[in-house]
Amino acid sequence: MTGKIDPDKQDVIRNIQRKMINPSLNDLATFAPMNESEILINKETIIQEYLADTKSSWSGGKYWLGGQFKVGPDEPITPTLLSKADNLLRAASSDYCCNSAEMASVWRAQRQFKEITTIVQRHKDIQKKRIIMEELNKTKLNSDVNGMIVSLL
């Protein structure tokens, strides 16, 4: 035993890590909370809006992240992608809109982007807590102590 991980297992591990840290729209839609503290979506409607967009005939099975980038429902929502969309949204001021329909579109994209960013961050926080809790449960500490440690994160 050399301690090396089989290449096939490495791919599986990378895929799990990607989904945990950079979820796709489908990952967010199917996320199952383990308890009330893991509720991902409060009043946000963006997941349903984006999923509806992917089913529209005009979308080609994709949605527009923040109104800026065409993304497939299984593509990861990465920090780079969020940063690019944020930069474009900041540049798209309502001062440059030609009419009220265009202004409404900019405002809608800004709301959607804020919601998806919040949900992705909640997802990352929950996944990190799950990983830490799993590791803490491997130690000989009292489970109440482990829960307290995770709650402080």
Secondary structure, DSSP 8 states (H G I E B T S, - for coil): ------HHHHHHHHHHHHHHHS-BHHHHHH---SSGGG---SS--HHHHHHHHHHSTTTTT-EEETTTEEE-TTSB--HHHHHHHHHHHHH--GGG-SSHHHHHHHHHHHHHHHHHHHHHHHHHHHHHHHHHHHHHHTSSS-HHHHHHHHHT-
